[in-house]
C-alpha cells in the first residue's frame, strides 16, 4: 500500500505563490503517476496536474493552471511538488494529492490541504 502526506497549503493574497508537497511512502514502486486534484465548495473534484514516475517524465496540466503552476518530483524522496504562482481567487480549494497504481489503476489519496486566495 501507498501512504501520502501533504503539506504546504495556506492563505495567500491574489498574485502570490505557494508550494505544495506530497510525500509518498510504502509500496512506492507500484506507482504509475502522481498528481493533484482540487475541490472547491459546491464543485466537483478536478484534475490540476500530474507527473509520471519512472525514467521518462511526462507532465500534464489543466488548462486553467497552464503557465502558472508547475509540477515536479524528487524521486529520491518519493515526493511530488506543485509550485503555484500568480494565484487567483478561483484557485481557492482543497488540494488533494493522489498516486495511481500501475497494475490496478487504483488511486490513493492524501488528506487534502486547504489553499485560500484572498482578492
MMTF fields as JSON, N, C-alpha, C and O atoms, coordinates in Angstrom:
{
  "mmtfVersion": "1.0.0",
  "mmtfProducer": "UNKNOWN",
  "numBonds": 475,
  "numAtoms": 476,
  "numGroups": 119,
  "numChains": 1,
  "numModels": 1,
  "chainsPerModel": [1],
  "groupsPerChain": [119],
  "chainIdList": ["A"],
  "bondAtomList": [4, 2, 8, 6, 12, 10, 16, 14, 20, 18, 24, 22, 28, 26, 32, 30, 36, 34, 40, 38, 44, 42, 48, 46, 52, 50, 56, 54, 60, 58, 64, 62, 68, 66, 72, 70, 76, 74, 80, 78, 84, 82, 88, 86, 92, 90, 96, 94, 100, 98, 104, 102, 108, 106, 112, 110, 116, 114, 120, 118, 124, 122, 128, 126, 132, 130, 136, 134, 140, 138, 144, 142, 148, 146, 152, 150, 156, 154, 160, 158, 164, 162, 168, 166, 172, 170, 176, 174, 180, 178, 184, 182, 188, 186, 192, 190, 196, 194, 200, 198, 204, 202, 208, 206, 212, 210, 216, 214, 220, 218, 224, 222, 228, 226, 232, 230, 236, 234, 240, 238, 244, 242, 248, 246, 252, 250, 256, 254, 260, 258, 264, 262, 268, 266, 272, 270, 276, 274, 280, 278, 284, 282, 288, 286, 292, 290, 296, 294, 300, 298, 304, 302, 308, 306, 312, 310, 316, 314, 320, 318, 324, 322, 328, 326, 332, 330, 336, 334, 340, 338, 344, 342, 348, 346, 352, 350, 356, 354, 360, 358, 364, 362, 368, 366, 372, 370, 376, 374, 380, 378, 384, 382, 388, 386, 392, 390, 396, 394, 400, 398, 404, 402, 408, 406, 412, 410, 416, 414, 420, 418, 424, 422, 428, 426, 432, 430, 436, 434, 440, 438, 444, 442, 448, 446, 452, 450, 456, 454, 460, 458, 464, 462, 468, 466, 472, 470],
  "bondOrderList": [1, 1, 1, 1, 1, 1, 1, 1, 1, 1, 1, 1, 1, 1, 1, 1, 1, 1, 1, 1, 1, 1, 1, 1, 1, 1, 1, 1, 1, 1, 1, 1, 1, 1, 1, 1, 1, 1, 1, 1, 1, 1, 1, 1, 1, 1, 1, 1, 1, 1, 1, 1, 1, 1, 1, 1, 1, 1, 1, 1, 1, 1, 1, 1, 1, 1, 1, 1, 1, 1, 1, 1, 1, 1, 1, 1, 1, 1, 1, 1, 1, 1, 1, 1, 1, 1, 1, 1, 1, 1, 1, 1, 1, 1, 1, 1, 1, 1, 1, 1, 1, 1, 1, 1, 1, 1, 1, 1, 1, 1, 1, 1, 1, 1, 1, 1, 1, 1],
  "groupList": [{"groupName": "UNK", "atomNameList": ["N", "CA", "C", "O"], "elementList": ["N", "C", "C", "O"], "formalChargeList": [0, 0, 0, 0], "bondAtomList": [1, 0, 2, 1, 3, 2], "bondOrderList": [1, 1, 2], "singleLetterCode": "X", "chemCompType": "L-PEPTIDE LINKING"}],
  "groupTypeList": [0, 0, 0, 0, 0, 0, 0, 0, 0, 0, 0, 0, 0, 0, 0, 0, 0, 0, 0, 0, 0, 0, 0, 0, 0, 0, 0, 0, 0, 0, 0, 0, 0, 0, 0, 0, 0, 0, 0, 0, 0, 0, 0, 0, 0, 0, 0, 0, 0, 0, 0, 0, 0, 0, 0, 0, 0, 0, 0, 0, 0, 0, 0, 0, 0, 0, 0, 0, 0, 0, 0, 0, 0, 0, 0, 0, 0, 0, 0, 0, 0, 0, 0, 0, 0, 0, 0, 0, 0, 0, 0, 0, 0, 0, 0, 0, 0, 0, 0, 0, 0, 0, 0, 0, 0, 0, 0, 0, 0, 0, 0, 0, 0, 0, 0, 0, 0, 0, 0],
  "groupIdList": [1, 2, 3, 4, 5, 6, 7, 8, 9, 10, 11, 12, 13, 14, 15, 16, 17, 18, 19, 20, 21, 22, 23, 24, 25, 26, 27, 28, 29, 30, 31, 32, 33, 34, 35, 36, 37, 38, 39, 40, 41, 42, 43, 44, 45, 46, 47, 48, 49, 50, 51, 52, 53, 54, 55, 56, 57, 58, 59, 60, 61, 62, 63, 64, 65, 66, 67, 68, 69, 70, 71, 72, 73, 74, 75, 76, 77, 78, 79, 80, 81, 82, 83, 84, 85, 86, 87, 88, 89, 90, 91, 92, 93, 94, 95, 96, 97, 98, 99, 100, 101, 102, 103, 104, 105, 106, 107, 108, 109, 110, 111, 112, 113, 114, 115, 116, 117, 118, 119],
  "secStructList": [7, 3, 3, 3, 3, 3, 3, 7, 7, 3, 3, 3, 3, 6, 6, 7, 7, 3, 3, 3, 3, 3, 3, 3, 3, 3, 1, 4, 4, 4, 3, 3, 3, 3, 3, 3, 3, 3, 3, 7, 6, 6, 1, 7, 7, 3, 3, 3, 3, 3, 3, 3, 7, 1, 1, 1, 7, 7, 3, 3, 3, 7, 6, 6, 6, 6, 6, 6, 3, 3, 3, 3, 3, 3, 4, 4, 4, 6, 3, 3, 3, 3, 3, 3, 7, 1, 7, 7, 4, 4, 4, 7, 3, 3, 3, 3, 3, 3, 3, 3, 3, 6, 6, 6, 7, 7, 3, 3, 3, 7, 7, 7, 3, 3, 3, 3, 3, 3, 7],
  "xCoordList": [0.838, 0.0, 0.872, 2.038, 0.267, 0.946, 0.256, -0.972, 1.042, 0.519, 1.051, 2.196, 0.193, 0.543, 0.34, -0.679, 1.323, 1.215, 1.483, 2.53, 0.515, 0.604, 0.991, 0.761, 1.579, 1.873, 1.972, 2.116, 1.892, 2.174, 1.001, 1.2, -0.195, -1.323, -1.318, -0.468, -2.272, -2.37, -3.154, -3.858, -3.016, -3.704, -2.704, -1.63, -3.067, -2.181, -3.021, -4.178, -2.446, -3.147, -3.084, -2.172, -4.038, -4.038, -2.724, -2.228, -2.177, -0.89, 0.282, 1.408, 0.024, 1.076, 1.357, 0.818, 2.222, 2.671, 2.601, 2.704, 2.424, 2.504, 3.129, 3.056, 3.74, 4.245, 3.691, 3.85, 3.038, 2.508, 3.489, 4.158, 3.558, 4.397, 3.545, 2.575, 3.911, 3.214, 4.266, 4.898, 4.45, 5.449, 4.776, 3.812, 5.284, 4.739, 5.622, 6.844, 4.979, 5.707, 4.99, 3.87, 5.65, 5.069, 5.52, 6.698, 4.601, 4.9, 5.018, 4.233, 5.991, 6.132, 6.543, 6.341, 7.11, 7.499, 6.28, 6.409, 5.103, 3.884, 3.161, 2.08, 3.763, 3.103, 3.384, 4.526, 2.32, 2.423, 2.59, 3.472, 1.763, 1.889, 1.274, 0.475, 1.654, 1.132, 0.694, 1.075, -0.1, -0.52, -1.432, -1.477, -2.157, -3.007, -4.385, -4.508, -5.397, -6.746, -7.086, -6.394, -8.147, -8.663, -10.189, -10.828, -10.74, -12.194, -12.591, -12.236, -13.327, -13.856, -15.251, -15.898, -15.723, -17.047, -18.136, -18.244, -18.938, -20.053, -19.671, -20.52, -18.4, -17.941, -17.355, -17.012, -17.248, -16.655, -15.133, -14.521, -14.561, -13.095, -12.568, -13.109, -11.51, -10.971, -9.45, -8.767, -8.948, -7.512, -6.801, -7.244, -5.707, -4.908, -3.647, -3.361, -2.898, -1.647, -1.24, -1.623, -0.452, 0.047, 1.411, 1.788, 2.147, 3.504, 3.745, 3.346, 4.408, 4.647, 5.84, 6.705, 5.868, 7.016, 7.942, 7.61, 9.079, 9.975, 10.991, 11.121, 11.716, 12.845, 12.415, 13.148, 11.275, 10.77, 9.688, 8.708, 9.879, 8.933, 7.964, 8.366, 6.702, 5.645, 4.761, 4.337, 4.485, 3.62, 2.397, 2.418, 1.354, 0.092, -0.584, -0.592, -1.154, -1.793, -3.212, -3.522, -4.053, -5.354, -5.15, -4.215, -6.029, -5.864, -5.902, -5.272, -6.631, -6.802, -5.584, -5.56, -4.568, -3.353, -2.103, -1.025, -2.226, -1.059, -0.404, -1.067, 0.908, 1.658, 1.768, 2.538, 1.005, 1.046, 1.541, 2.258, 1.164, 1.539, 2.595, 2.608, 3.476, 4.492, 4.538, 4.679, 4.418, 4.533, 5.92, 6.448, 6.499, 7.822, 7.916, 7.042, 8.972, 9.133, 10.595, 11.498, 10.804, 12.121, 12.024, 11.517, 12.513, 12.36, 13.073, 12.606, 14.189, 14.94, 14.141, 14.291, 13.294, 12.479, 11.052, 10.241, 10.736, 9.356, 8.364, 7.307, 8.724, 7.92, 7.606, 8.454, 6.378, 5.916, 5.573, 5.037, 5.89, 5.658, 4.727, 4.698, 3.979, 3.169, 3.492, 3.07, 4.239, 4.539, 3.426, 3.166, 2.78, 1.635, 1.985, 2.201, 2.04, 2.36, 1.163, 0.25, 1.187, 0.121, -1.257, -2.138, -1.416, -2.658, -3.826, -3.693, -4.975, -6.207, -7.223, -7.102, -8.229, -9.253, -9.946, -10.361, -10.07, -10.728, -9.882, -10.364, -8.634, -7.802, -8.09, -7.571, -8.903, -9.254, -9.969, -10.988, -9.423, -9.967, -9.168, -8.138, -9.658, -8.846, -8.102, -8.708, -6.814, -5.976, -5.605, -5.118, -5.85, -5.609, -4.513, -4.583, -3.528, -2.523, -3.048, -3.805, -2.653, -3.038, -1.839, -0.905, -1.907, -0.95, -1.734, -2.625, -1.394, -2.101, -1.258, -0.065, -1.901, -1.214, -1.038, -1.943, 0.121, 0.427, -0.504, -1.06, -0.684, -1.402, -2.915, -3.604, -3.422, -4.879, -5.487, -6.691, -4.677, -5.221, -5.876, -6.408, -5.845, -6.478, -5.755, -4.533, -6.538, -5.966, -5.933, -6.919, -4.79, -4.652, -4.619, -3.975, -5.314, -5.449, -4.732, -4.64, -4.229, -3.739, -4.896, -6.053, -4.573, -5.627, -6.219, -7.266, -5.568, -6.049, -5.428, -5.172, -5.189, -4.657, -5.39, -5.588, -5.784, -6.582, -5.688, -4.669, -6.092, -5.458, -6.529, -7.564, -6.269, -7.21, -6.506, -5.467, -7.086, -6.51, -7.467, -8.616, -6.985, -7.82, -7.609, -6.495, -8.705, -8.626, -8.466, -8.383],
  "yCoordList": [-1.202, 0.0, 1.251, 1.227, 2.334, 3.626, 4.585, 4.616, 5.351, 6.404, 7.745, 7.852, 8.758, 10.093, 11.116, 11.108, 11.999, 13.081, 14.398, 14.591, 15.291, 16.577, 17.675, 17.57, 18.724, 19.91, 21.109, 20.959, 22.301, 23.499, 24.409, 25.479, 24.03, 24.909, 26.124, 26.246, 27.014, 28.19, 29.308, 29.11, 30.485, 31.685, 32.603, 32.88, 33.068, 33.944, 34.972, 34.715, 36.113, 37.125, 36.803, 36.114, 37.297, 37.115, 37.634, 38.694, 36.852, 37.181, 36.538, 36.562, 35.97, 35.349, 33.922, 33.432, 33.262, 31.913, 31.001, 31.446, 29.722, 28.676, 27.45, 27.274, 26.605, 25.328, 24.211, 24.205, 23.27, 22.099, 20.944, 20.816, 20.107, 18.911, 17.692, 17.766, 16.576, 15.311, 14.219, 13.866, 13.689, 12.646, 11.289, 11.074, 10.373, 9.023, 8.067, 8.208, 7.089, 6.039, 4.714, 4.675, 3.634, 2.314, 1.743, 1.821, 1.177, 0.5, 1.496, 1.463, 2.369, 3.429, 2.882, 3.549, 1.694, 1.088, 0.79, 0.616, 0.734, 0.381, 1.587, 1.45, 2.777, 4.0, 4.255, 4.201, 4.533, 4.853, 6.356, 6.79, 7.122, 8.571, 9.181, 8.551, 10.396, 11.147, 12.518, 12.973, 13.159, 14.496, 15.117, 14.706, 16.118, 16.894, 17.112, 17.432, 16.926, 17.348, 18.476, 18.686, 19.182, 20.167, 20.131, 19.719, 20.574, 20.622, 21.879, 22.072, 22.725, 23.946, 23.657, 22.706, 24.449, 24.211, 24.182, 25.089, 23.134, 23.027, 22.591, 22.557, 22.254, 21.858, 20.455, 19.932, 19.859, 18.535, 18.628, 19.658, 17.515, 17.439, 17.454, 16.776, 18.23, 18.349, 18.18, 18.56, 17.602, 17.387, 18.718, 19.55, 18.902, 20.118, 19.82, 20.5, 18.807, 18.463, 17.053, 16.554, 16.413, 15.094, 14.9, 15.583, 13.941, 13.674, 12.179, 11.534, 11.631, 10.199, 9.84, 10.672, 8.593, 8.046, 7.385, 7.317, 6.907, 6.218, 7.127, 8.292, 6.594, 7.302, 8.406, 9.378, 8.28, 9.318, 10.123, 9.568, 11.421, 12.284, 12.926, 13.597, 12.712, 13.351, 14.109, 13.569, 15.362, 16.175, 16.603, 16.677, 16.875, 17.255, 18.254, 18.072, 19.313, 20.359, 20.615, 20.464, 20.999, 21.521, 22.877, 23.606, 23.204, 24.438, 25.658, 26.672, 25.574, 26.757, 27.043, 28.058, 26.164, 26.426, 26.509, 26.817, 26.245, 26.284, 27.656, 28.688, 27.638, 28.879, 29.465, 30.399, 28.927, 29.442, 28.394, 28.721, 27.146, 26.066, 25.175, 24.993, 24.626, 23.694, 22.493, 22.638, 21.307, 20.084, 19.499, 19.528, 18.97, 18.355, 17.227, 17.067, 16.461, 15.352, 15.203, 15.55, 14.685, 14.286, 12.792, 12.356, 12.015, 10.562, 9.982, 9.008, 10.57, 10.063, 10.209, 9.408, 11.231, 11.476, 10.982, 11.107, 10.424, 9.991, 11.127, 10.92, 12.301, 13.488, 14.225, 14.365, 14.686, 15.489, 16.88, 17.04, 17.879, 19.264, 19.934, 19.586, 20.894, 21.741, 23.185, 23.695, 23.829, 25.247, 26.05, 25.916, 26.874, 27.646, 29.119, 29.674, 29.751, 31.168, 31.935, 31.359, 33.226, 34.102, 33.544, 33.408, 33.23, 32.619, 33.578, 34.789, 32.994, 33.758, 33.28, 32.185, 34.114, 33.743, 32.438, 31.665, 32.195, 30.965, 29.715, 28.604, 29.876, 28.732, 28.24, 27.206, 28.974, 28.563, 27.221, 27.056, 26.265, 24.906, 24.063, 24.494, 22.865, 21.86, 21.088, 20.588, 21.002, 20.315, 18.931, 18.781, 17.935, 16.548, 15.953, 16.012, 15.396, 14.64, 13.228, 12.691, 12.633, 11.25, 10.502, 11.093, 9.177, 8.282, 7.166, 6.566, 6.897, 5.866, 4.595, 4.637, 3.46, 2.18, 1.687, 1.815, 1.127, 0.65, -0.47, -0.433, -1.466, -2.685, -2.475, -2.837, -1.904, -1.836, -0.525, -0.455, 0.504, 1.813, 2.507, 3.608, 1.882, 2.454, 3.726, 3.83, 4.696, 5.95, 5.941, 5.605, 6.313, 6.562, 8.068, 8.789, 8.54, 9.988, 10.437, 9.704, 11.664, 12.309, 12.895, 12.794, 13.517, 14.012, 15.329, 15.748, 15.979, 17.263, 18.422, 18.326, 19.51, 20.717, 21.929, 22.043, 22.818, 23.973, 25.062, 25.429, 25.566, 26.737, 27.814, 27.606, 28.957, 30.067, 31.283, 31.708, 31.839, 33.011, 34.172, 34.128, 35.204, 36.372, 37.416, 37.637, 38.041, 39.044, 40.437, 41.401],
  "zCoordList": [0.0, 0.0, 0.0, 0.391, -0.45, -0.515, 0.445, 0.532, 1.149, 2.004, 1.492, 1.053, 1.558, 1.068, 2.174, 2.864, 2.336, 3.309, 2.59, 1.972, 2.688, 2.01, 2.989, 4.194, 2.445, 3.237, 2.307, 1.094, 2.89, 2.13, 1.82, 1.244, 2.175, 1.899, 2.82, 3.702, 2.602, 3.459, 2.807, 1.816, 3.387, 2.923, 2.239, 2.772, 1.059, 0.302, -0.445, -0.776, -0.705, -1.484, -2.969, -3.425, -3.704, -5.152, -5.734, -5.353, -6.671, -7.25, -6.531, -7.027, -5.378, -4.587, -5.017, -6.01, -4.239, -4.569, -3.35, -2.207, -3.629, -2.623, -3.272, -4.488, -2.453, -2.945, -2.079, -0.859, -2.74, -2.063, -2.227, -3.251, -1.194, -1.237, -0.941, -0.186, -1.536, -1.294, -1.197, -2.193, -0.004, 0.224, 0.241, 0.975, -0.569, -0.643, 0.143, 0.176, 0.777, 1.491, 1.276, 0.766, 1.671, 1.459, 0.124, -0.222, -0.614, -1.879, -3.027, -3.975, -2.934, -3.942, -5.305, -6.32, -5.347, -6.626, -7.5, -8.712, -6.886, -7.614, -8.201, -8.774, -8.058, -8.512, -9.984, -10.44, -10.708, -12.132, -12.346, -13.088, -11.71, -11.766, -10.521, -9.828, -10.258, -9.117, -9.589, -10.668, -8.779, -9.157, -8.125, -6.965, -8.584, -7.7, -8.337, -9.52, -7.516, -7.828, -6.853, -5.857, -7.155, -6.222, -6.222, -7.19, -5.106, -4.98, -4.241, -3.079, -4.924, -4.321, -3.766, -4.207, -2.818, -2.229, -3.286, -4.111, -3.25, -4.177, -5.576, -6.467, -5.783, -7.113, -7.077, -6.017, -8.258, -8.359, -8.264, -8.55, -7.853, -7.813, -9.249, -10.123, -9.485, -10.836, -10.831, -9.881, -11.912, -12.04, -12.26, -13.052, -11.556, -11.699, -12.507, -13.493, -12.09, -12.772, -12.379, -11.321, -13.248, -12.937, -13.565, -14.518, -12.999, -13.463, -13.366, -12.396, -14.39, -14.413, -13.546, -13.272, -13.125, -12.416, -13.436, -14.619, -12.996, -13.901, -14.544, -14.169, -15.519, -16.113, -17.073, -17.253, -17.674, -18.588, -17.877, -17.38, -17.837, -17.13, -18.108, -19.059, -17.862, -18.646, -17.677, -16.655, -18.001, -17.153, -17.958, -19.187, -17.227, -17.844, -16.919, -15.702, -17.496, -16.702, -17.183, -18.365, -16.261, -16.635, -17.292, -16.961, -18.219, -18.979, -18.076, -18.379, -16.971, -16.128, -15.244, -14.547, -15.26, -14.486, -15.351, -14.844, -16.624, -17.515, -17.484, -17.585, -17.344, -17.286, -15.889, -15.666, -14.947, -13.569, -12.58, -11.634, -12.794, -11.877, -12.531, -13.748, -11.701, -12.171, -11.235, -10.021, -11.822, -11.04, -11.263, -12.375, -10.197, -10.298, -9.28, -8.428, -9.38, -8.435, -8.046, -8.807, -6.855, -6.373, -6.12, -5.086, -7.071, -6.984, -5.77, -5.181, -5.4, -4.246, -2.957, -2.034, -2.897, -1.702, -1.875, -0.958, -3.034, -3.32, -3.046, -2.45, -3.484, -3.202, -4.499, -5.381, -4.586, -5.708, -5.195, -4.099, -6.004, -5.618, -6.627, -7.807, -6.126, -7.006, -6.653, -5.616, -7.522, -7.356, -8.01, -9.206, -7.22, -7.699, -7.643, -6.566, -8.809, -8.914, -9.458, -10.05, -9.247, -9.745, -9.376, -10.225, -8.113, -7.656, -7.785, -7.611, -8.095, -8.259, -7.237, -6.688, -6.988, -6.007, -6.403, -5.539, -7.707, -8.155, -7.936, -8.155, -7.51, -7.159, -5.734, -5.314, -5.01, -3.658, -3.678, -4.348, -2.936, -2.926, -1.943, -1.424, -1.699, -1.021, -2.108, -3.056, -1.961, -2.937, -2.408, -1.288, -3.244, -2.869, -3.746, -4.973, -3.116, -3.829, -4.083, -3.273, -5.192, -5.452, -6.034, -6.574, -5.902, -6.544, -7.215, -6.613, -8.464, -9.231, -9.284, -9.585, -8.986, -9.003, -10.437, -11.261, -10.723, -12.068, -12.487, -13.584, -11.633, -12.013, -11.995, -12.948, -10.936, -10.769, -11.243, -11.492, -11.37, -11.705, -10.528, -10.674, -9.37, -8.18, -7.763, -7.872, -7.281, -6.78, -5.262, -4.607, -4.715, -3.292, -3.09, -3.851, -2.063, -1.855, -0.586, 0.399, -0.647, 0.548, 1.33, 0.92, 2.471, 3.366, 2.891, 3.383, 1.952, 1.46, 2.221, 3.422, 1.517, 2.142, 1.575, 0.365, 2.459, 2.05, 1.474, 2.059, 0.323, -0.283, -0.407, -1.041, 0.201, 0.159, -0.409, 0.095, -1.465, -2.115, -1.917, -2.356, -1.255, -0.985, -2.08, -2.555, -2.458, -3.546, -2.988, -3.749]
}
